[in-house]
Amino acid sequence: MFPRRFLLFAASLIAVLSASAGAKEGTDGLTIVRVFSGWRDGVSFKRISEYFDGKENPGGETLLRTHPEQRTGYYFLLRVANPGAPRKVQFQLQLAGQGNAGMRTTVFPAELGAGTGVFQLGLTGPDWQDAKAQPVAWRVLVIAADDGRVLASEKSYLWEKPAAP
């Protein structure tokens, strides 16, 4: 019994430490806790309840897609902590592509509730068709809808060119 308890404790401790290590606080205390990205097939969104009522069940997440009728695509999963009141924001997703693809910016209007929320930002349909393609670098900005202030941001390691030695 000891090894199992120890493993559960260790797993919990690692989860807490990794969540707090990645968190970066922006203005007004808004924090992007973590960002995961990757390809998702449309069927991965289907839950049992959809077989009964035909409606997509987001399971407590907010799904924002470039083409809402198409589920398959490249997604950025964001966990955002908002200690303040609910507010309207825009998620601005900036991507640097391979080769001559250059810089690309996509904006997703959203409503942030108070507390913690999970958002799936999906580049779907013609916006991302290759399951094997990966962005070279990315940055996500949370922008206040009313005055355009950047409330929080997160970026991949390669977003900024490291300084030459």
N, C-alpha and C positions, 0 to 999 in steps of 0.2 A: 504494500500500500504506500509506503514511503516514496518510492520512485515516481509513482503516478502523481502524488500530491506535489512533489518537487517539480515535475515537468509542467504541471498546470500553473504553479506559481511562477516558474521561469518564463513560460509563454506569456502570462499576463504582464509580468514586469517588462519584457521585451516590447510588447505592444504599446504599453504606456510610454516607455522611453522613446520609441521610434516616432510615436505620434507627436510628442512634445518637441523632439529634436528637429522635426521638419517644419514646425509651425513658425510663420513669420508674420508678426503683427503689423498691420498698416495703420492708417489714421482712424480715429474713432474706435480703436480697439478691434476692428475687423481683422480676422485672421484666416488665411488659407492654410488649413491644417495639413493637407496633403493633396498631391496630384498623381494619378495613375493614368497612363495612356496605352492604347492598343486597339487592335482590330476586333470588332464584334460582329458575328453573324446575327442576322435579324431574329432567328429562332431562339437565340440565347435570352431574349427579352420575354418570351412567351411563358406565362405562368399557368397553373392549372385552372384558375378562375376564368381565364380567357376562353378556354374550351367550352365553358358553360354560358357565358354572356357575350362573347365575341369582342369584349372591350379590353384594351391594353391596361394592365395593372402595373403601375410604376413601382409598387412596393415601397412607398415612402421616399423615393428619389424624384427629383424633378428632371424630366427628360426634355432636352432642348436640341432640336435637330435642324440642319440646314434644309432638309426636305422631310417634313414631319410624316409624310405617308410612307417613307422608306426607312427601315430600321437598320439595315446592314451598312456598316461604315467604320470609320476610325473615330474613337471616342476619347475624351478627356474626362475622367471622373474626378470631381473636386469635392472635398469636404471643407465647408466654410463655416466658421464660428462668428456669429454676430451678437455681441453682448448688448447691443442697443435695440431700438425699436425697429419694427419691420420697415423696409425701404425698397424703393425701385432702383435697380442697378442695371448695368450692362456688363456682361462678360466679354472682354475683347481677347480673342485668341489670335496670336500672331505666330506664324510658322515660317521657318526657313526651309526650303526644299532642296532636293539634290539637283545638281547640274544647273540648267538654266531656269529652273522653276521659280527662283527668286523668292521674295517675301510675299506673304499672303496674310490678310487680316480678315477675320470673320467676327461679327458682333451678334451676341445672343442677349436680347432683353430678358430680364427676369425680376422676380420679386423675392427678396431675401426676408425670411421670417426671423423672428427673434430666436436666438439659440443656434444650434448646429443644424446644417442642412447639407444634403448630398445632391450634387448636380452632375448630370451626364451631358456633356457638350459633344454632339455628334456631327461629324462631317459625313453626310450620307448622300446616296444617289450619285449624281455626276460629280459631286464635290470630292469624293474619295472612292475610287472603284477598285484599286489594287490592294488585295489583302496582305501582300508581302511588302508594300511600300511603307517606309517610316520617315517621319520628318527628321531633318538633320538637327534642328533646334526649335524650341518653342518658348513662348512666354504668354502667361495669362494675366490680364489686368481686370480688377473689379473696379468699375467706374460708377460714381454716383450719377444717376439719371438727371437729377435736378441741376447740378452745377458743374458736372464734368470732372470732379476731383477724382484722382486715383486713390481708392480706399485700401487696396491691397494688391500685391502682385507676387507671382512666383515664376521662375524660369528654369529651363534645363541648364545643365552644366555648360553646354556648348553655345548658349545664347550669346555670351560675350566672349570675344577672343581673349584668351589669357595673355597677360603681359609677357613680353619677350624677356628671357633671362639676361 
